[in-house]
Amino acid sequence: MSLPILDLNNVLAPALAEGGLDPARLEVGGDLQRRFADAHEVFERRRAAGDLGFLDLPFDRETAGRVAEVAESFGQWFEDVVVLGIGGSGLGAVALREALLVPAWNERSDEVREYHPRLHVVDNPDPRTVHALFERIDPRRALFVVISKSGSTAETMALYLVARARVAAVVEAEQVRGHFLFVTDPERGALRTLAEAEGIPTLPVPANVGGRFSVLSSVGLLPAAVCGIDIDELLAGAAAMVEACRGTDLRANPAAALATVLWAADTELDLPIHVLMAYADRLRAFTLWFQQLWAESLGKVRGDGHVGPTPLPAVGATDQHAQVQLFMEGPRDKIVVFLAVDGSGVEVEVPDLHPDVETMAYLGGAGLGTLLDAERRATTEALRLRSRPSITLEVGSADARSFGALIMLFEIATVYAGGLYGVDPLDQPGVELGKRLTYALMGRHGYEAPDVPEVDERWRIGGTSG
Amino acid sequence: MSLPILDLNNVLAPALAEGGLDPARLEVGGDLQRRFADAHEVFERRRAAGDLGFLDLPFDRETAGRVAEVAESFGQWFEDVVVLGIGGSGLGAVALREALLVPAWNERSDEVREYHPRLHVVDNPDPRTVHALFERIDPRRALFVVISKSGSTAETMALYLVARARVAAVVEAEQVRGHFLFVTDPERGALRTLAEAEGIPTLPVPANVGGRFSVLSSVGLLPAAVCGIDIDELLAGAAAMVEACRGTDLRANPAAALATVLWAADTELDLPIHVLMAYADRLRAFTLWFQQLWAESLGKVRGDGHVGPTPLPAVGATDQHAQVQLFMEGPRDKIVVFLAVDGSGVEVEVPDLHPDVETMAYLGGAGLGTLLDAERRATTEALRLRSRPSITLEVGSADARSFGALIMLFEIATVYAGGLYGVDPLDQPGVELGKRLTYALMGRHGYEAPDVPEVDERWRIGGTSG
């Protein structure tokens, strides 16, 4: 099979007039190669300690089999599957739906969906969104997949309570549990306890797989499988990428090359903003998945300082008319990773209807995919001519197999990057304070209301019309 | 009426233990107030020169009347309205649809939509997206709104050609023109010429209104009106904001306060990343509209340097589980503008189903909107406790009137910010090179193919499985 190709040419000194990396530094024996070797050692140590559960997911046939079984038993009964999960519990399912199902899945007929259910992901306790969801689904024909490893995520618990009451209002008491599936820690937490007490079916998130690394666990696989995505192919691609990312030679390990170049871009070339720009609508959601992975893993306190790049999602060609002006002429603080997709599966011909109109004639006879690819190459080249570095990741056809490989590439690169930055890529201590303050404001037992300073009304500006 | 309120407390020294702005600097006579006065002068000069056409749009009753008329005459005939437009020609329509129509508009029944058409915005020449669109709409019942001021935007022209052939394949030749509406320059360009030759209906974009400032022109008003949005209310809110943003007193001019504080955050406090974090799903698309406005207006060459902040869209509470770890613990390079919405129109109660489960009990009896608002306040406070500055913009109910005011607030602030940064906020010279290279790659007459350097295959990494 063919795996993604990482093209580094446009980040290297030969291609960039100024500010490029010297290729010798990436070769065997080069200083970046040696620097990576340290990060690789950290990675191998954590793998040996059993911390990197996400690496095992592609090889876990038992879970995949159980997911397929559950998906099949549920899929045929329900018109709507509603994932209740936030952060890593929701982003992966959306990325899979957008990349691998026909576009606008939830707007399509039963025939087009081949009688698979619609897939909604509610990742915000926004009353307007939730109200509108229940206006258009029938709880009697809906399955709610509640995803929270800890069983304590406030937003998800609130959404679960709402959904449960809606189901209970329209089905017999003993049928309520059949409308819920909990994806949670195999042993602990409130959802686990509840499931056992009430006989609600569950799927596990392994203890050593954190939320943002969980898309290839039941968290992402169940929603995917229930909509007919071939999870075996997804896992096969991921497995191949695990095999491909080994050793310390940057030229033989794409995740290593990706992590090292992005780290060096931030810490040496002063390019702390890492743009992921996908030239395909289907990968728009993937860029948001990446944003969480990269931001939450690497944005950390280190010693008495603060480190971490800022990931910035973008889509081509659309963002050429939104963000590219800034990328071209704004401060030199960005490196762009382009995602190039081989879209040969679908092409739409541009007809030659106005051969006499200069702004249209050259488009006639081409395909939209050809145009989109030309836009990507032109943008890459325009940035290069201004000595603005980029990496191109050639994804292939973006089918389940290559998408699985893409996911794993970024997951491994993230842990490598953690080693390079000298931070723990698996924790997220910075969100605890906000959680505690939320509990306090909501009156949860044992949390004291914060002592917020008085608002000075003089600095509340506006509010009345002229 | 009530306009948005800009709360600056959490960017000022009293609230922040370190790195806050001294409030005296913002007072009358303070240095930031004086600095803004210069930008205000630039603004007034450009307004007098007739460059700031967007300021006149809320008062242009004639265009609004014509839009309403066209919308009414078309709306009843079509099931689907398809906007073909990229950048400023597409983002505004999406922002309006998401903010002001019922959620998931295109998935709703005719009854819920009150027999208004579905609204699709195709802002990318992605063949997969376009193919899927034509799988689910009937061109005989579809109106294509082609938006390009210049009539030369490659992506939009290509999409127009595709749409035209699809329509021509299923209706009589003389009916084709009735399925198109061109929104373009009132005098020039290929679409104008074509419209006149063929009798295709048009709506104008005033010559002094650029793409990213065009949402309150026909560009955004027509798609809005055709779906039943009250464009008079939208314009009334915008008009009130124009009136409210006058003079050089930062405490009496919310756009001035917003622009000056964000500019100072970037250039003085070293916070070049400007996060716009909306606590409402309905404003998610608005944050992308803002991103284009801020990035393309301010990311510019100045002298022999480069300036401009990087806008970063976010949504709460969702991004608390994705980006907030980085905002809390990563480098101190961000200021967050929170959008707080008064969601009292819709509330969803969280039922008290599990009073014995500690992670759920405290949520019972609250509303989702209450929870969402608590999350916003908690995140604001958590950032403050770490001396990370934020601004809160209280939007009100986010109805058409307050949304119009919000749009105008940011548009005026953007031109003020251009004055503060010392750049022209109305141009986008940095995207010309990419356009020319695209033309060349597509073989457009008069554009020479670029001399792209050879790719060194040694730096194309990966590609085969292990």
Interface residues (C-beta under 8 A of the other chain):
Chain A: M1 S2 L3 P4 I5 L6 D7 L8 N9 L12 P14 A15 P23 I86 G87 G88 G90 L91 V102 P103 A104 N106 E107 R108 V112 D123 N124 P125 D126 P127 R128 T129 V130 H131 A132 L133 E135 R136 S150 G151 S152 T153 A154 E155 M157 A158 L159 Y160 L161 V162 R164 A165 G189 A190 T193 L194 G211 A240 E243 A244 R246 L250 R251 A252 N253 P254 A257 P272 I273 A280 D281 R282 L288 Q291 Q292 A295 E296 L298 G299 K300 V301 H306 V307 G308 T310 L312 V315 G316 A317 T318 Q320 H321 A322 Q323 V324 Q325 L326 F327 M328 E329 G330 P331 R332 D333 K334 G343 G345 V346 E347 V348 E349 V350 P351 D352 L353 H354 V357 E358 T359 M360 A361 Y362 L363 G364 A366 G367 L368 G369 T370 L371 L372 A374 E375 R377 A378 T379 E381 A382 L385 R386 Q428 P429 G430 V431 L433 G434 K435 L437 T438 Y439 A440 L441 M442 G443 R444 H445 P450 V452 P453 V455 D456 R458 W459 R460 I461 G462 G463 T464 S465 G466
Chain B: M1 S2 L3 P4 I5 L6 D7 L8 N9 L12 P14 A15 P23 L26 I86 G87 G88 G90 L91 V102 P103 A104 N106 E107 R108 V112 D123 N124 P125 D126 P127 R128 T129 V130 H131 A132 L133 E135 R136 S150 G151 S152 T153 A154 E155 M157 A158 L159 Y160 L161 V162 R164 A165 G189 A190 T193 L194 G211 A240 E243 A244 R246 L250 R251 A252 N253 P254 A257 P272 I273 A280 D281 R282 L288 Q291 Q292 A295 E296 L298 G299 K300 V301 H306 V307 G308 T310 L312 V315 G316 A317 T318 Q320 H321 A322 Q323 V324 Q325 L326 F327 M328 E329 G330 P331 R332 D333 K334 G343 G345 V346 E347 V348 E349 V350 P351 D352 L353 H354 V357 E358 T359 M360 A361 Y362 L363 G364 A366 G367 L368 G369 T370 L371 L372 A374 E375 R377 A378 T379 E381 A382 L385 R386 E394 Q428 P429 G430 V431 L433 G434 K435 L437 T438 Y439 A440 L441 M442 G443 R444 H445 P450 V452 P453 V455 D456 R458 W459 R460 I461 G462 G463 T464 S465 G466
